[in-house]
Amino acid sequence: METLQKQTLYACGCCKQTLPSDAFYVDKRTGLPGNYCKECRKSASRKHRKAEKRTLVREDREPYPVITSTKDPELRRKLILSALQTVRASIKQKKQKLCEVETELDD
């Protein structure tokens, strides 16, 4: 056990360099340095995030039409009316819920 505490150089499992213990992140559970150095861990995390972003972006879907960027006046009018209808339905539903809650409280 004493040899683990005295050893200050560790080999990175990725780049195979021998580095001091402060070049590694420490595992909270074991208290020992991880297998990869900080630089290799950062680059692996960046690659993973980029790959994850690519999978989240779906190109097979049509882009949602934005009212303000629509040039066609007829399409813009339809989009505005649809948005108004959605908002009115939402307000009506919220009012109904509020009335139900008030009647429950009165009882």
Backbone as a ProteinNet text record, in pm:
[ID]
protein_1_A
[PRIMARY]
METLQKQTLYACGCCKQTLPSDAFYVDKRTGLPGNYCKECRKSASRKHRKAEKRTLVREDREPYPVITSTKDPELRRKLILSALQTVRASIKQKKQKLCEVETELDD
[TERTIARY]
82.3	0	87.2	200.6	289.1	346	365.4	422.8	324.9	193.1	95.7	95.8	111.4	109.7	237.1	349.3	475.8	492.7	429.1	444.5	377.1	452.4	396.8	386.3	441.4	433.3	337.3	248.5	150.8	155	122.3	119.2	-24.5	-41	-172.6	-209.2	-332.2	-376.7	-401.3	-408.1	-436.4	-307.9	-238.1	-118.6	9.5	0.5	111.7	227.5	204.6	309.8	311.6	428.8	441.6	438.3	335.9	312.8	296.2	317.1	295.2	146.7	118.3	-19.5	-110.5	-56.1	-142.3	-187.9	-139.4	-183.7	-304.3	-353.6	-467.7	-579	-704.8	-817.3	-823.2	-859.6	-864.6	-1005.8	-1015.9	-1144.4	-1188.6	-1309.4	-1356.9	-1376.7	-1418.3	-1445.3	-1318.4	-1218.7	-1097.6	-986.2	-989.7	-883.1	-759.4	-767.2	-653.4	-675.4	-567.5	-582	-650.9	-719.1	-785.7	-687.6	-738.3	-651.4	-599.2	-674.5	-634.3	-589.5	-489.9	-446.2	-553.7	-541.6	-642.6	-659.8	-550.5	-559	-630.8	-598.8	-665.8	-812.7	-843.9	-982.2	-1061.1	-1000.3	-1067.6	-1094	-994.4	-1013.4	-1117.5	-1121.2	-1222.3	-1361.4	-1373.2	-1502.3	-1548.7	-1458.1	-1493.9	-1543.2	-1471.7	-1512.9	-1650.2	-1674.8	-1804.4	-1916.2	-1892.5	-1995	-2025.7	-1922.6	-1944.6	-2025.6	-1992.6	-2066.1	-2210.6	-2232	-2366.6	-2448.6	-2386.8	-2458.3	-2501.5	-2416.1	-2450.5	-2569.4	-2578.3	-2690.2	-2818.7	-2810	-2929.5	-2992.5	-2911	-2961.2	-3019.3	-3147.5	-3213.7	-3239.6	-3182.4	-3196.6	-3317.4	-3377.8	-3490.3	-3620	-3620.6	-3738.4	-3741.5	-3861.9	-3873.4	-3853	-3787.6	-3769.4	-3903.6	-3919.8	-4042.7	-4050	-4162.3	-4170.2	-4172.7	-4092.6	-4086.6	-4169.1	-4262.6	-4356.6	-4285.4	-4190.1	-4125.4	-4035.8	-3988.5	-3899.2	-3971.4	-4102.3	-4179.1	-4209.6	-4175.2	-4195.4	-4337.3	-4396.4	-4528.6	-4635.5	-4709.5	-4808.9	-4923.8	-4963.5	-5073	-5031	-4911.2	-4859.5	-4840.7	-4790.7	-4772.9	-4906.6	-5011.3	-5144.3	-5194	-5175.1	-5217.1	-5141	-5012	-4931.5	-4975.5	-5005.5	-5050.2	-5184.4	-5277	-5408.3	-5396.4	-5309.3	-5287.3	-5228.5	-5134.2	-5074.1	-5178.7	-5262.2	-5368.8	-5466.7	-5501	-5592.5	-5531.1	-5403.2	-5334.7	-5330.5	-5301.6	-5295.9	-5433.5	-5536.6	-5672.9	-5714.8	-5682.3	-5715.8	-5641.9	-5518	-5439.7	-5498.6	-5536.2	-5595.8	-5728.4	-5807.8	-5937.6	-5917.2	-5820.7	-5791.9	-5744.3	-5660.1	-5611.5	-5724.6	-5815.7	-5929.8	-6019.8	-6041.1	-6122.9	-6059.5	-5929.1	-5859.2	-5870.5	-5854.9	-5863.7	-6003.5	-6106.9	-6244.1	-6266.1	-6211.1	-6224.2	-6155.1	-6039	-5965.8	-6042.4	-6098.1	-6175.1	-6299.8	-6368.6	-6488.6	-6453.1	-6338.7	-6293	-6259.8	-6201.5	-6166.1	-6290.1	-6394.5	-6517.9	-6593.4	-6581.6	-6655	-6601.1
-118.3	0	125.5	120.5	236.2	269.8	169.2	195.8	276.1	254.4	331.4	477.1	502.6	639.7	714.7	646.4	712.3	734.3	649.9	660.4	787.5	871.1	996.6	1000.4	901.7	897.7	787.8	821.8	726.1	728.4	615.8	605.9	625.4	709.5	733.7	615.5	568.5	456	491.5	618.9	662.5	701.6	799.1	850	778.7	692.5	610.5	691.5	817.6	899.2	876.7	886.6	878.2	1020.1	1048.1	1184.2	1184.3	1300.4	1308.3	1294.1	1265.4	1238	1359.1	1481.6	1599	1619.7	1539.7	1546.2	1455.9	1390.7	1300.8	1349.5	1325.1	1351.7	1240	1273.9	1175.1	1119.1	986.7	920	939.9	993.9	1026.1	901.1	791.8	670.3	602.6	592.5	519.5	609.9	735.8	827.5	814.1	732	711.1	786.8	816.8	884.9	794.7	856.5	781.2	720.7	647.2	580.2	674.5	781	874.9	1005.8	1071.2	1201.2	1306	1422.8	1527.5	1567.3	1578.7	1620.2	1515	1388.4	1282.4	1273.4	1292.3	1288.7	1404.4	1523.8	1639.4	1616.5	1564.6	1543.4	1434	1331	1226.1	1282.5	1369.1	1430.7	1520.4	1597.4	1685.1	1603	1494.3	1409.3	1350.2	1307.7	1248.8	1351.5	1474.4	1578.6	1613.1	1621.8	1651.9	1541.3	1417.3	1304.3	1305	1340.5	1344.3	1455.1	1571.8	1681.7	1641.8	1568.5	1526.5	1431.2	1346.1	1252	1321.1	1431.6	1502.7	1582.2	1627.3	1705	1608	1624.8	1537.1	1615.5	1568.1	1638.3	1590.1	1477	1424.4	1500.2	1581.6	1658.2	1790.6	1835.6	1967.1	2074.4	2184.7	2290.6	2355.3	2390.4	2453.5	2594.5	2632.7	2766.1	2876.7	2977	3091.6	3203.3	3255.5	3353.7	3478.8	3527.4	3653.8	3643.4	3522.7	3509.3	3458.8	3441	3393.8	3510.3	3493.5	3599.7	3598.8	3481.2	3468.2	3521.8	3627	3686.7	3591.2	3507.7	3413.6	3308	3256.1	3158.9	3223.1	3347	3418.6	3436.7	3470.6	3488	3356.9	3245.9	3115.4	3078.8	3106.4	3076	3159.2	3286.7	3374.8	3327.5	3293.2	3244.9	3113.1	3027.2	2900.6	2923.8	3016.3	3048.7	3108.9	3198.2	3258.1	3152.3	3059.2	2952.5	2866.5	2836.7	2757.9	2831.9	2961	3040.8	3050.4	3073.2	3082.1	2951.2	2839	2708.7	2687.3	2730.5	2716.2	2801.4	2925.1	3014.7	2958.1	2905.4	2847.4	2728.8	2645.8	2529.4	2571.4	2672.9	2721.9	2781.1	2853.3	2910.8	2800.3	2695.4	2583.9	2516.5	2495.6	2435.7	2523.3	2653.8	2747.7	2745.3	2738.9	2731.1	2602	2491.3	2363.6	2368.5	2428.1	2438.1	2527.1	2637.4	2728.8	2661.7	2582.3	2513.5	2404.5	2341	2241.7	2307.8	2426.1	2497.1	2547.4	2585	2634.8	2523	2400.2	2288	2248.8
0	0	0	65.5	71.5	-65.6	-151.2	-283.2	-369	-352.8	-428.7	-386.5	-258.9	-209.8	-248.5	-254.2	-285.5	-435.9	-517.2	-661.3	-711.5	-782.4	-831.3	-982.5	-1053.5	-1199.5	-1241.1	-1335.3	-1385.4	-1537.1	-1598.9	-1744.2	-1792.4	-1892.9	-1951.5	-2041.3	-2030.5	-2110.9	-2255.8	-2286.4	-2423.1	-2496.6	-2443.4	-2512.3	-2467.7	-2366.7	-2316.5	-2259.5	-2225.4	-2164.8	-2014.6	-1956.2	-1810.7	-1757.9	-1675.2	-1627.6	-1476.5	-1411.8	-1267.8	-1233.3	-1108.6	-1066.8	-1082	-1079.1	-1094.6	-1239.2	-1334.6	-1473.3	-1497	-1391.4	-1400.6	-1308.6	-1349.8	-1260.6	-1158.6	-1035.4	-927.9	-916.8	-909.4	-891.2	-746.2	-727.3	-592.2	-507.6	-570.7	-493.8	-446.1	-534.1	-498.2	-447.5	-486.4	-447.3	-534	-638.1	-727.6	-858.1	-930.2	-1058.4	-1160.7	-1257	-1361.5	-1459.3	-1558.5	-1655.2	-1763	-1794.1	-1897.3	-1833.5	-1895.1	-1845.7	-1876.2	-1818.4	-1835	-1981.3	-2054.1	-2194.8	-2279.7	-2258.5	-2334.8	-2295.5	-2168.8	-2122.7	-2185	-2191.7	-2252.1	-2400.3	-2472.2	-2616	-2640.9	-2559.2	-2575.1	-2547.5	-2447.4	-2415.8	-2529.1	-2587.9	-2699.6	-2819.4	-2850.6	-2961.9	-2936.3	-2813.8	-2778.8	-2791.9	-2744.1	-2753.7	-2899.3	-2983.2	-3124.8	-3191	-3160.6	-3218.7	-3169.9	-3044.8	-2987.9	-3053	-3077.8	-3142.8	-3282.6	-3354.2	-3489.6	-3489.1	-3389.4	-3385.2	-3343.7	-3269.4	-3227.4	-3341.4	-3435.5	-3548.4	-3649.9	-3675.8	-3771.7	-3899.5	-4008.2	-4135.3	-4214.5	-4176.2	-4251.7	-4224.5	-4122.3	-4085	-4159.7	-4194.3	-4256.2	-4150.2	-4185.8	-4086.4	-4052.9	-3927.9	-3882.4	-3941.5	-4002.3	-4064.2	-3958.4	-3979.5	-3890	-3951.9	-3874.1	-3927.3	-3977.1	-3900.4	-3936.1	-4058.3	-4089.9	-4205.5	-4329.9	-4321.4	-4435.6	-4529.3	-4656.5	-4756.1	-4814	-4826.3	-4886.6	-4790.9	-4828.8	-4738.3	-4704.1	-4797.7	-4771.7	-4668.7	-4683.6	-4587.3	-4450.1	-4449.2	-4323.1	-4251.9	-4326.9	-4268.2	-4208	-4279.5	-4228.8	-4100.8	-4098.8	-3980.6	-3860.7	-3883	-3774.4	-3720.4	-3809.6	-3765.3	-3689.3	-3733.4	-3663.6	-3524.5	-3515.1	-3385.3	-3291.3	-3343.1	-3261.3	-3211	-3297.9	-3259.1	-3147.7	-3159.1	-3056.7	-2924.2	-2928.9	-2806	-2741.1	-2822.4	-2768	-2702.4	-2763.7	-2706.5	-2574.9	-2569.2	-2446.3	-2334.1	-2366.8	-2267	-2217.2	-2308.3	-2271.3	-2177.1	-2206.4	-2122.5	-1983.8	-1977.5	-1847.8	-1765.6	-1831.1	-1759.9	-1704.2	-1783.6	-1736.5	-1615.8	-1620.4	-1506.8	-1383.9	-1402.1	-1291.1	-1229.5	-1311.9	-1261.9	-1184.5	-1232.8	-1163.6	-1027.3	-1021	-895	-796.5	-846.7	-758.9	-704.4	-786.4	-737.8	-636.3	-653.3	-555.8	-423	-429	-305.5	-232.6	-308.4	-247.4	-176.9	-225.2	-165.7	-35.1
[MASK]
+++++++++++++++++++++++++++++++++++++++++++++++++++++++++++++++++++++++++++++++++++++++++++++++++++++++++++

